[in-house]
Amino acid sequence: MAEVFPTGTVLFVGAGPGDPELITVKGFKALQQADVVVYAGSLVNPALLDACSEGCEIHDSAPLNLDQVLAILIAGCRAGKRVVRLHTGDPALYGAIQEQMEALDAAAVDYAVVPGVTATFAAAASLRQELTLPGVSQSLVLTRLAGRTPVPAAEELSRIAANGGTLCLYLSVGMMETLVAELLAGGHFTEKTPAAVVYRASWPDERIVEGTLANIAARVAAADIDRQALVLVGDVLAARRAGVPEKSKLYDPHFSHGYRRA
């Protein structure tokens, strides 16, 4: 097996959205070769830990604070071990890896990142929905409502919603009434705008709730979903029922490009 990373290094690995088969091949190999794994136990599928070797040292970061996590990472590297920090989804998105990398820089510890599949794309797959359709939406915004972690004023949801497009909101399903009010306040979306909530996308207990901005909050409350779910909003979600207004230029027989003449 080719070596994924050298000893004395931390590898931040995206575990994917939940289904253990949705981790990347490189991420899976990193788990197989790791001497130490620190995983986000509240979100990462523990089935992924089956890939670890018998002697691998495994730590659940859910009850740990930042300093405790860093102590494990740094000690492992200084002992000449291969260390994996296993994050849910893609570690670059709401993964809190920047503060960990800054601390590793200060400790002169080397590290690298293996990207992962974020839950947005698992949710789109479950909905069997393309998120960027010609003539409907060519933009996808990944964002969240302000909670205990604030959102910059320029990124308030009502401001972002004013531009339309396709929105996917993380860490916000527990505030559905506020979320809907902010989306409508932007002036572009209406109560007829379709919305979907995907709970634990790609997990065995995944659930999908669909509706419009007029009724999605009530339907989510009735389903008793208040965490670990994504909220998707935009006209692309109704395209299958309405019919795609425009076909892709890439496969249009009248469209020339570098590999095909019209």
Backbone as CSV, one residue per row, in Angstrom:
resi,resn,N_x,N_y,N_z,CA_x,CA_y,CA_z,C_x,C_y,C_z
1,MET,0.843,-1.195,0.000,0.000,0.000,0.000,0.882,1.250,0.000
2,ALA,0.619,2.169,-0.924,1.410,3.392,-0.997,1.227,4.205,0.278
3,GLU,2.311,4.839,0.722,2.243,5.649,1.937,1.478,6.933,1.659
4,VAL,0.467,7.198,2.461,-0.346,8.392,2.287,0.323,9.600,2.911
5,PHE,0.950,9.407,4.067,1.613,10.534,4.710,2.742,10.022,5.605
6,PRO,3.771,10.812,5.793,4.929,10.365,6.568,4.664,10.402,8.062
7,THR,5.536,9.745,8.804,5.430,9.785,10.259,5.695,11.205,10.749
8,GLY,5.211,11.498,11.957,5.411,12.821,12.534,4.574,13.907,11.898
9,THR,3.458,13.509,11.255,2.604,14.450,10.537,1.144,14.275,10.971
10,VAL,0.425,15.398,11.044,-1.023,15.342,11.247,-1.710,15.444,9.895
11,LEU,-2.638,14.540,9.636,-3.419,14.610,8.411,-4.872,14.876,8.798
12,PHE,-5.378,16.052,8.408,-6.788,16.374,8.604,-7.572,15.696,7.481
13,VAL,-8.476,14.815,7.855,-9.186,14.003,6.867,-10.680,14.280,6.946
14,GLY,-11.298,14.530,5.790,-12.740,14.655,5.711,-13.372,13.277,5.666
15,ALA,-14.230,12.980,6.642,-14.846,11.654,6.738,-16.019,11.482,5.786
16,GLY,-16.485,12.585,5.182,-17.685,12.512,4.369,-18.932,12.726,5.211
17,PRO,-20.106,12.630,4.605,-21.345,13.022,5.279,-21.910,12.000,6.253
18,GLY,-21.477,10.752,6.180,-22.035,9.751,7.079,-21.851,8.335,6.575
19,ASP,-22.282,8.076,5.356,-22.073,6.766,4.758,-20.574,6.476,4.746
20,PRO,-20.114,5.399,5.396,-18.670,5.157,5.463,-18.028,4.915,4.103
21,GLU,-18.815,4.601,3.084,-18.251,4.408,1.756,-18.048,5.727,1.024
22,LEU,-18.474,6.842,1.615,-18.302,8.138,0.961,-17.043,8.879,1.412
23,ILE,-16.197,8.241,2.204,-14.886,8.811,2.464,-14.047,8.630,1.199
24,THR,-13.068,9.504,0.959,-12.217,9.348,-0.217,-11.295,8.143,-0.036
25,VAL,-10.782,7.640,-1.141,-9.829,6.527,-1.080,-8.599,6.942,-0.272
26,LYS,-8.123,8.165,-0.496,-6.946,8.641,0.236,-7.230,8.748,1.731
27,GLY,-8.415,9.224,2.073,-8.777,9.315,3.481,-8.864,7.950,4.127
28,PHE,-9.411,6.976,3.412,-9.517,5.611,3.930,-8.132,5.009,4.151
29,LYS,-7.230,5.233,3.210,-5.860,4.723,3.356,-5.162,5.374,4.546
30,ALA,-5.444,6.654,4.765,-4.847,7.342,5.909,-5.275,6.683,7.212
31,LEU,-6.553,6.308,7.322,-7.029,5.617,8.522,-6.344,4.266,8.678
32,GLN,-6.134,3.565,7.579,-5.474,2.268,7.642,-4.033,2.387,8.137
33,GLN,-3.375,3.490,7.799,-1.968,3.659,8.129,-1.737,4.428,9.421
34,ALA,-2.784,4.968,10.009,-2.628,5.845,11.169,-2.195,5.081,12.420
35,ASP,-1.380,5.758,13.224,-1.010,5.258,14.548,-1.897,5.878,15.624
36,VAL,-2.383,7.099,15.343,-3.259,7.826,16.259,-4.393,8.438,15.445
37,VAL,-5.629,8.291,15.922,-6.784,8.929,15.279,-7.564,9.693,16.339
38,VAL,-7.823,10.968,16.053,-8.711,11.775,16.885,-9.916,12.099,16.008
39,TYR,-11.093,11.588,16.375,-12.261,11.730,15.507,-13.378,12.488,16.214
40,ALA,-14.188,13.173,15.425,-15.321,13.931,15.957,-16.462,12.968,16.225
41,GLY,-16.498,12.421,17.433,-17.410,11.333,17.735,-18.878,11.677,17.654
42,SER,-19.221,12.948,17.796,-20.626,13.324,17.749,-21.188,13.316,16.338
43,LEU,-20.317,13.272,15.321,-20.781,13.401,13.947,-20.226,12.349,12.988
44,VAL,-19.016,11.878,13.234,-18.376,10.923,12.327,-18.937,9.525,12.566
45,ASN,-19.201,8.808,11.484,-19.699,7.443,11.593,-18.612,6.550,12.185
46,PRO,-18.860,5.925,13.349,-17.818,5.110,13.981,-17.417,3.899,13.157
47,ALA,-18.237,3.521,12.162,-17.879,2.396,11.300,-16.566,2.652,10.568
48,LEU,-16.229,3.925,10.367,-14.968,4.247,9.687,-13.753,3.800,10.497
49,LEU,-13.917,3.707,11.802,-12.792,3.319,12.650,-12.418,1.854,12.466
50,ASP,-13.290,1.082,11.823,-12.962,-0.308,11.525,-11.776,-0.412,10.575
51,ALA,-11.487,0.672,9.857,-10.355,0.673,8.936,-9.021,0.782,9.665
52,CYS,-9.042,1.221,10.914,-7.807,1.438,11.668,-7.159,0.105,12.035
53,SER,-5.846,0.121,12.158,-5.118,-1.084,12.542,-5.403,-1.429,13.996
54,GLU,-5.107,-2.654,14.370,-5.426,-3.142,15.718,-4.742,-2.326,16.805
55,GLY,-3.533,-1.845,16.541,-2.801,-1.112,17.568,-3.000,0.390,17.535
56,CYS,-3.908,0.854,16.691,-4.104,2.299,16.553,-4.710,2.879,17.834
57,GLU,-4.188,4.037,18.228,-4.682,4.750,19.408,-5.812,5.679,18.958
58,ILE,-7.024,5.476,19.487,-8.211,6.203,19.004,-8.789,7.058,20.121
59,HIS,-9.057,8.339,19.795,-9.613,9.286,20.760,-10.862,9.938,20.181
60,ASP,-11.925,10.008,20.956,-13.138,10.731,20.591,-12.988,12.175,21.065
61,SER,-13.064,13.133,20.146,-12.855,14.538,20.509,-14.112,15.204,21.072
62,ALA,-15.268,14.516,21.045,-16.516,15.146,21.491,-16.418,15.723,22.904
63,PRO,-15.812,15.023,23.885,-15.742,15.598,25.228,-14.497,16.444,25.476
64,LEU,-13.672,16.642,24.454,-12.394,17.335,24.638,-12.491,18.796,24.221
65,ASN,-11.663,19.643,24.832,-11.544,21.017,24.361,-10.355,21.118,23.406
66,LEU,-10.155,22.308,22.846,-9.113,22.489,21.833,-7.734,22.116,22.355
67,ASP,-7.390,22.577,23.536,-6.063,22.290,24.078,-5.844,20.794,24.264
68,GLN,-6.883,20.080,24.680,-6.747,18.640,24.869,-6.571,17.909,23.542
69,VAL,-7.291,18.363,22.518,-7.124,17.769,21.188,-5.708,18.015,20.683
70,LEU,-5.249,19.249,20.822,-3.912,19.595,20.330,-2.822,18.821,21.061
71,ALA,-3.010,18.603,22.342,-2.015,17.858,23.118,-1.833,16.455,22.546
72,ILE,-2.939,15.817,22.150,-2.863,14.477,21.568,-2.181,14.512,20.199
73,LEU,-2.576,15.486,19.377,-1.994,15.589,18.032,-0.488,15.832,18.095
74,ILE,-0.098,16.784,18.910,1.313,17.169,18.977,2.156,16.065,19.608
75,ALA,1.661,15.448,20.667,2.407,14.366,21.314,2.612,13.200,20.348
76,GLY,1.577,12.871,19.578,1.704,11.790,18.613,2.747,12.080,17.557
77,CYS,2.736,13.297,17.046,3.706,13.667,16.019,5.126,13.671,16.567
78,ARG,5.304,14.200,17.767,6.649,14.256,18.349,7.175,12.878,18.713
79,ALA,6.261,11.914,18.824,6.677,10.530,19.054,6.927,9.798,17.733
80,GLY,6.850,10.532,16.617,7.129,9.943,15.311,5.998,9.101,14.758
81,LYS,4.764,9.417,15.152,3.620,8.636,14.706,2.869,9.336,13.577
82,ARG,2.059,8.545,12.881,1.146,9.096,11.872,-0.171,9.416,12.582
83,VAL,-0.592,10.670,12.500,-1.747,11.128,13.266,-2.839,11.614,12.315
84,VAL,-4.044,11.094,12.486,-5.195,11.530,11.689,-6.170,12.284,12.590
85,ARG,-6.537,13.482,12.137,-7.628,14.232,12.778,-8.821,14.087,11.854
86,LEU,-9.798,13.276,12.255,-10.915,12.904,11.385,-12.116,13.800,11.653
87,HIS,-12.440,14.624,10.664,-13.564,15.560,10.763,-14.721,15.086,9.896
88,THR,-15.928,15.483,10.247,-17.085,15.155,9.434,-17.083,15.965,8.137
89,GLY,-17.728,15.426,7.102,-17.860,16.149,5.830,-16.526,16.521,5.244
90,ASP,-16.395,17.773,4.863,-15.122,18.325,4.421,-14.584,19.217,5.530
91,PRO,-13.335,19.028,5.942,-12.830,19.784,7.101,-12.727,21.284,6.886
92,ALA,-12.773,21.745,5.642,-12.665,23.180,5.382,-13.962,23.924,5.653
93,LEU,-15.060,23.198,5.853,-16.374,23.827,6.008,-16.893,23.586,7.419
94,TYR,-16.941,24.653,8.214,-17.379,24.571,9.608,-16.626,23.482,10.376
95,GLY,-15.355,23.303,10.027,-14.566,22.235,10.633,-13.658,22.685,11.756
96,ALA,-13.535,23.998,11.987,-12.664,24.548,13.036,-11.242,24.038,12.914
97,ILE,-10.768,23.866,11.667,-9.395,23.372,11.511,-8.358,24.495,11.500
98,GLN,-8.784,25.726,11.176,-7.798,26.807,11.082,-7.078,27.016,12.412
99,GLU,-7.839,27.001,13.518,-7.225,27.226,14.827,-6.306,26.069,15.204
100,GLN,-6.629,24.872,14.734,-5.751,23.729,15.000,-4.458,23.843,14.184
101,MET,-4.578,24.258,12.935,-3.395,24.387,12.086,-2.473,25.498,12.587
102,GLU,-3.060,26.594,13.063,-2.238,27.679,13.614,-1.437,27.198,14.817
103,ALA,-2.063,26.392,15.666,-1.358,25.851,16.829,-0.262,24.882,16.405
104,LEU,-0.515,24.091,15.362,0.514,23.177,14.867,1.669,23.946,14.246
105,ASP,1.365,25.054,13.558,2.437,25.915,13.050,3.316,26.406,14.193
106,ALA,2.672,26.863,15.263,3.413,27.387,16.403,4.274,26.310,17.062
107,ALA,3.818,25.056,16.983,4.551,23.942,17.580,5.525,23.306,16.602
108,ALA,5.622,23.867,15.391,6.512,23.347,14.337,6.179,21.896,13.987
109,VAL,4.889,21.602,13.919,4.405,20.274,13.545,3.824,20.343,12.142
110,ASP,4.225,19.413,11.285,3.768,19.431,9.899,2.367,18.825,9.799
111,TYR,1.616,19.247,8.795,0.258,18.745,8.598,-0.149,18.911,7.145
112,ALA,-1.205,18.213,6.767,-1.800,18.325,5.438,-3.282,18.029,5.568
113,VAL,-4.018,18.261,4.482,-5.471,18.101,4.507,-5.913,17.184,3.366
114,VAL,-6.798,16.250,3.685,-7.454,15.424,2.673,-8.921,15.845,2.632
115,PRO,-9.400,16.394,1.525,-10.784,16.877,1.473,-11.779,15.731,1.555
116,GLY,-13.029,16.097,1.850,-14.080,15.100,1.943,-15.352,15.581,1.277
117,VAL,-16.348,14.710,1.223,-17.651,15.032,0.635,-18.495,15.731,1.689
118,THR,-18.863,16.974,1.431,-19.697,17.680,2.400,-21.160,17.256,2.270
119,ALA,-21.915,17.452,3.334,-23.295,16.963,3.391,-24.198,17.582,2.330
120,THR,-23.867,18.781,1.843,-24.673,19.395,0.785,-24.825,18.457,-0.403
121,PHE,-23.747,17.826,-0.791,-23.780,16.999,-1.991,-24.401,15.630,-1.709
122,ALA,-24.292,15.162,-0.479,-25.023,13.952,-0.111,-26.523,14.232,-0.110
123,ALA,-26.904,15.417,0.374,-28.319,15.789,0.376,-28.849,15.914,-1.046
124,ALA,-28.078,16.541,-1.931,-28.498,16.672,-3.331,-28.658,15.302,-3.972
125,ALA,-27.751,14.384,-3.634,-27.851,13.030,-4.179,-29.118,12.333,-3.687
126,SER,-29.437,12.505,-2.401,-30.644,11.886,-1.857,-31.907,12.472,-2.482
127,LEU,-31.863,13.775,-2.768,-32.997,14.439,-3.416,-33.029,14.173,-4.914
128,ARG,-31.944,13.577,-5.431,-31.771,13.367,-6.879,-31.952,14.697,-7.618
129,GLN,-31.181,15.683,-7.131,-31.376,17.045,-7.608,-30.055,17.703,-7.985
130,GLU,-29.977,18.243,-9.205,-28.861,19.116,-9.571,-29.118,20.476,-8.938
131,LEU,-28.083,21.091,-8.407,-28.252,22.347,-7.682,-27.987,23.581,-8.527
132,THR,-27.442,23.408,-9.707,-27.154,24.547,-10.595,-27.702,24.228,-11.980
133,LEU,-28.879,24.732,-12.269,-29.544,24.451,-13.535,-29.545,25.680,-14.437
134,PRO,-29.225,25.531,-15.730,-29.305,26.657,-16.651,-30.700,27.270,-16.641
135,GLY,-30.759,28.585,-16.578,-32.026,29.282,-16.600,-32.749,29.312,-15.268
136,VAL,-32.219,28.621,-14.257,-32.856,28.589,-12.943,-31.911,29.138,-11.888
137,SER,-30.761,28.509,-11.748,-29.774,28.956,-10.771,-28.383,28.529,-11.213
138,GLN,-27.457,29.455,-11.172,-26.060,29.154,-11.469,-25.172,29.453,-10.272
139,SER,-25.779,29.615,-9.111,-25.024,29.902,-7.892,-25.506,29.005,-6.765
140,LEU,-24.554,28.538,-5.973,-24.853,27.763,-4.778,-24.172,28.433,-3.599
141,VAL,-24.942,28.796,-2.591,-24.405,29.450,-1.402,-24.535,28.504,-0.220
142,LEU,-23.422,28.254,0.448,-23.412,27.474,1.682,-23.262,28.461,2.826
143,THR,-24.236,28.486,3.723,-24.192,29.478,4.791,-24.921,28.943,6.005
144,ARG,-25.166,29.818,6.986,-25.845,29.428,8.225,-26.479,30.645,8.869
145,LEU,-27.407,30.412,9.759,-27.945,31.480,10.590,-27.003,31.740,11.757
146,ALA,-27.052,32.940,12.271,-26.290,33.245,13.478,-26.907,32.510,14.655
147,GLY,-26.057,31.930,15.472,-26.486,31.290,16.707,-25.506,31.680,17.786
148,ARG,-24.993,30.692,18.509,-23.949,31.005,19.474,-22.675,31.463,18.759
149,THR,-22.510,31.000,17.519,-21.446,31.535,16.668,-22.064,32.614,15.789
150,PRO,-21.582,33.859,15.887,-22.188,34.946,15.112,-21.864,34.847,13.630
151,VAL,-22.614,35.590,12.839,-22.388,35.705,11.398,-22.072,37.170,11.108
152,PRO,-21.064,37.469,10.285,-20.760,38.865,9.956,-21.993,39.583,9.400
153,ALA,-22.127,40.860,9.721,-23.320,41.628,9.334,-23.560,41.581,7.830
154,ALA,-22.496,41.628,7.049,-22.643,41.615,5.594,-23.152,40.279,5.071
155,GLU,-23.112,39.244,5.922,-23.543,37.917,5.507,-24.852,37.505,6.174
156,GLU,-25.593,38.466,6.694,-26.904,38.136,7.248,-27.743,37.443,6.180
157,LEU,-28.529,36.482,6.589,-29.250,35.645,5.629,-30.173,36.450,4.731
158,SER,-30.806,37.493,5.253,-31.705,38.294,4.421,-30.939,38.955,3.280
159,ARG,-29.696,39.357,3.534,-28.877,39.969,2.473,-28.488,38.946,1.423
160,ILE,-28.092,37.767,1.873,-27.706,36.722,0.925,-28.922,36.261,0.122
161,ALA,-30.069,36.129,0.801,-31.284,35.655,0.135,-31.760,36.614,-0.949
162,ALA,-31.391,37.886,-0.833,-31.814,38.876,-1.830,-31.277,38.561,-3.217
163,ASN,-30.216,37.765,-3.292,-29.607,37.436,-4.578,-30.234,36.214,-5.241
164,GLY,-31.062,35.475,-4.518,-31.649,34.274,-5.096,-30.646,33.145,-5.186
165,GLY,-30.725,32.352,-6.259,-29.845,31.199,-6.410,-30.327,30.029,-5.573
166,THR,-29.406,29.113,-5.309,-29.686,27.944,-4.484,-28.938,28.092,-3.177
167,LEU,-29.638,27.958,-2.072,-29.026,28.103,-0.753,-29.054,26.770,-0.017
168,CYS,-27.976,26.487,0.681,-27.923,25.337,1.570,-27.444,25.832,2.924
169,LEU,-28.268,25.633,3.945,-27.980,26.170,5.263,-27.615,25.060,6.238
170,TYR,-26.447,25.236,6.823,-25.954,24.330,7.853,-26.342,24.880,9.230
171,LEU,-26.370,24.013,10.228,-26.427,24.415,11.632,-27.582,25.378,11.929
172,SER,-28.678,25.235,11.210,-29.765,26.211,11.311,-31.141,25.590,11.443
173,VAL,-31.261,24.279,11.341,-32.578,23.657,11.294,-33.337,23.816,12.605
174,GLY,-32.636,24.090,13.694,-33.301,24.307,14.963,-33.934,25.677,15.106
175,MET,-33.790,26.519,14.069,-34.336,27.881,14.087,-35.152,28.136,12.825
176,MET,-36.033,27.202,12.472,-36.718,27.263,11.186,-37.591,28.492,11.014
177,GLU,-38.293,28.904,12.044,-39.156,30.083,11.907,-38.321,31.320,11.582
178,THR,-37.210,31.491,12.289,-36.315,32.621,12.021,-35.712,32.510,10.641
179,LEU,-35.318,31.299,10.278,-34.699,31.071,8.969,-35.649,31.491,7.852
180,VAL,-36.899,31.043,7.920,-37.873,31.378,6.880,-38.117,32.886,6.838
181,ALA,-38.229,33.504,7.989,-38.462,34.955,8.029,-37.313,35.716,7.375
182,GLU,-36.083,35.283,7.625,-34.918,35.937,7.026,-34.887,35.734,5.511
183,LEU,-35.213,34.539,5.069,-35.228,34.276,3.628,-36.263,35.144,2.921
184,LEU,-37.439,35.254,3.493,-38.493,36.066,2.883,-38.162,37.549,2.932
185,ALA,-37.452,37.977,3.975,-37.099,39.397,4.119,-36.150,39.859,3.023
186,GLY,-35.466,38.916,2.386,-34.557,39.297,1.304,-35.263,39.830,0.081
187,GLY,-36.540,39.488,-0.073,-37.328,40.039,-1.168,-37.322,39.229,-2.448
188,HIS,-36.436,38.256,-2.570,-36.388,37.448,-3.798,-37.236,36.187,-3.642
189,PHE,-37.024,35.445,-2.586,-37.803,34.241,-2.344,-39.198,34.609,-1.851
190,THR,-40.160,33.748,-2.149,-41.541,33.965,-1.711,-42.011,32.732,-0.949
191,GLU,-43.213,32.796,-0.437,-43.765,31.643,0.276,-43.927,30.434,-0.640
192,LYS,-43.932,30.652,-1.954,-44.054,29.541,-2.896,-42.713,28.904,-3.245
193,THR,-41.616,29.510,-2.807,-40.292,28.969,-3.113,-40.133,27.597,-2.462
194,PRO,-39.715,26.606,-3.237,-39.574,25.264,-2.665,-38.406,25.176,-1.692
195,ALA,-38.553,24.288,-0.722,-37.515,24.062,0.281,-37.512,22.585,0.651
196,ALA,-36.366,22.115,1.094,-36.243,20.724,1.544,-35.296,20.677,2.733
197,VAL,-35.575,19.787,3.650,-34.698,19.539,4.791,-34.290,18.072,4.739
198,VAL,-32.979,17.845,4.783,-32.461,16.477,4.757,-31.753,16.216,6.077
199,TYR,-32.303,15.306,6.843,-31.757,14.931,8.141,-30.777,13.778,7.969
200,ARG,-29.554,13.957,8.479,-28.509,12.930,8.450,-28.361,12.329,7.052
201,ALA,-28.036,13.192,6.107,-27.891,12.777,4.714,-26.888,11.640,4.587
202,SER,-27.300,10.585,3.917,-26.519,9.381,3.591,-26.417,8.382,4.740
203,TRP,-26.951,8.713,5.939,-26.970,7.758,7.049,-28.151,6.806,6.874
204,PRO,-28.146,5.650,7.523,-29.285,4.723,7.401,-30.608,5.322,7.870
205,ASP,-30.561,6.242,8.843,-31.796,6.841,9.352,-32.107,8.195,8.717
206,GLU,-31.562,8.437,7.534,-31.843,9.678,6.799,-33.341,9.886,6.626
207,ARG,-33.762,11.152,6.758,-35.147,11.520,6.490,-35.174,12.795,5.651
208,ILE,-36.180,12.925,4.802,-36.334,14.095,3.936,-37.710,14.702,4.170
209,VAL,-37.733,16.003,4.368,-38.985,16.754,4.488,-38.986,17.804,3.389
210,GLU,-40.016,17.836,2.572,-40.099,18.787,1.470,-41.333,19.673,1.627
211,GLY,-41.247,20.859,1.049,-42.374,21.782,1.100,-42.006,23.089,0.437
212,THR,-42.587,24.167,0.912,-42.281,25.517,0.451,-41.961,26.365,1.670
213,LEU,-41.559,27.582,1.439,-41.280,28.456,2.574,-42.541,28.762,3.380
214,ALA,-43.679,28.502,2.812,-44.927,28.716,3.553,-45.178,27.639,4.597
215,ASN,-44.672,26.413,4.347,-45.033,25.314,5.250,-43.864,24.482,5.757
216,ILE,-42.649,24.768,5.291,-41.528,23.900,5.643,-41.232,23.913,7.136
217,ALA,-41.372,25.059,7.805,-41.084,25.123,9.242,-42.035,24.225,10.021
218,ALA,-43.300,24.268,9.690,-44.283,23.435,10.385,-44.042,21.960,10.111
219,ARG,-43.687,21.619,8.892,-43.447,20.212,8.560,-42.204,19.674,9.261
220,VAL,-41.185,20.505,9.385,-39.973,20.087,10.092,-40.260,19.910,11.581
221,ALA,-41.059,20.821,12.143,-41.440,20.692,13.560,-42.243,19.407,13.777
222,ALA,-43.139,19.093,12.859,-43.942,17.882,12.981,-43.089,16.626,12.878
223,ALA,-41.999,16.718,12.131,-41.081,15.587,11.985,-40.096,15.501,13.142
224,ASP,-40.140,16.492,14.038,-39.279,16.525,15.221,-37.791,16.515,14.848
225,ILE,-37.450,17.324,13.843,-36.056,17.463,13.412,-35.546,18.813,13.897
226,ASP,-34.512,18.801,14.709,-33.976,20.074,15.208,-32.455,20.125,15.202
227,ARG,-31.811,19.140,14.589,-30.350,19.159,14.487,-29.911,18.159,13.420
228,GLN,-28.634,18.225,13.075,-28.023,17.311,12.109,-28.801,17.229,10.799
229,ALA,-29.244,18.393,10.325,-29.986,18.434,9.069,-29.600,19.675,8.280
230,LEU,-29.711,19.579,6.978,-29.461,20.694,6.074,-30.776,21.221,5.535
231,VAL,-30.825,22.533,5.333,-31.989,23.164,4.731,-31.595,23.661,3.345
232,LEU,-32.268,23.180,2.314,-32.008,23.607,0.941,-33.193,24.415,0.439
233,VAL,-32.895,25.516,-0.220,-33.932,26.433,-0.685,-33.584,26.899,-2.095
234,GLY,-34.576,26.954,-2.955,-34.365,27.500,-4.292,-35.263,26.859,-5.328
235,ASP,-35.421,27.532,-6.443,-36.328,27.057,-7.488,-35.853,25.779,-8.157
236,VAL,-34.551,25.441,-8.035,-34.093,24.185,-8.624,-34.850,22.996,-8.044
237,LEU,-35.337,23.131,-6.810,-35.998,22.005,-6.157,-37.353,21.683,-6.788
238,ALA,-37.878,22.600,-7.585,-39.154,22.359,-8.270,-38.957,22.066,-9.753
239,ALA,-37.711,22.036,-10.191,-37.451,21.933,-11.632,-37.942,20.617,-12.214
240,ARG,-37.860,19.550,-11.431,-38.294,18.258,-11.980,-39.789,18.267,-12.273
241,ARG,-40.546,18.935,-11.411,-41.996,19.010,-11.638,-42.341,20.014,-12.728
242,ALA,-41.576,21.120,-12.770,-41.888,22.179,-13.732,-41.273,21.921,-15.098
243,GLY,-40.248,21.101,-15.149,-39.528,20.884,-16.400,-38.357,21.820,-16.505
244,VAL,-37.195,21.313,-16.931,-35.987,22.127,-17.037,-36.152,23.105,-18.194
245,PRO,-36.049,24.426,-17.930,-36.304,25.402,-18.986,-35.228,25.445,-20.056
246,GLU,-34.006,25.118,-19.685,-32.903,25.158,-20.643,-32.051,23.914,-20.485
247,LYS,-31.564,23.397,-21.604,-30.637,22.274,-21.564,-29.205,22.803,-21.448
248,SER,-28.323,21.962,-20.955,-26.907,22.326,-20.860,-26.320,22.568,-22.241
249,LYS,-25.498,23.589,-22.361,-24.827,23.866,-23.631,-23.786,22.782,-23.956
250,LEU,-23.242,22.140,-22.934,-22.138,21.204,-23.139,-22.500,20.091,-24.108
251,TYR,-23.748,19.598,-24.025,-24.147,18.473,-24.860,-25.110,18.870,-25.976
252,ASP,-25.301,20.164,-26.174,-26.160,20.666,-27.240,-25.495,20.386,-28.587
253,PRO,-26.177,19.705,-29.501,-25.558,19.389,-30.800,-25.216,20.622,-31.625
254,HIS,-25.783,21.782,-31.269,-25.506,23.009,-32.009,-24.426,23.860,-31.343
255,PHE,-23.779,23.322,-30.306,-22.789,24.081,-29.530,-21.408,23.474,-29.749
256,SER,-20.491,24.288,-30.265,-19.124,23.827,-30.499,-18.248,24.088,-29.289
257,HIS,-17.302,23.180,-29.040,-16.280,23.417,-28.034,-15.002,22.695,-28.445
258,GLY,-14.014,22.667,-27.591,-12.704,22.170,-27.977,-12.662,20.717,-28.377
259,TYR,-13.690,19.954,-28.043,-13.689,18.527,-28.348,-14.752,18.112,-29.359
260,ARG,-15.597,19.086,-29.789,-16.677,18.730,-30.694,-17.088,19.942,-31.499
261,ARG,-17.319,19.708,-32.810,-17.828,20.778,-33.674,-19.338,20.636,-33.804
262,ALA,-20.018,21.787,-33.788,-21.481,21.765,-33.938,-21.849,21.257,-35.317
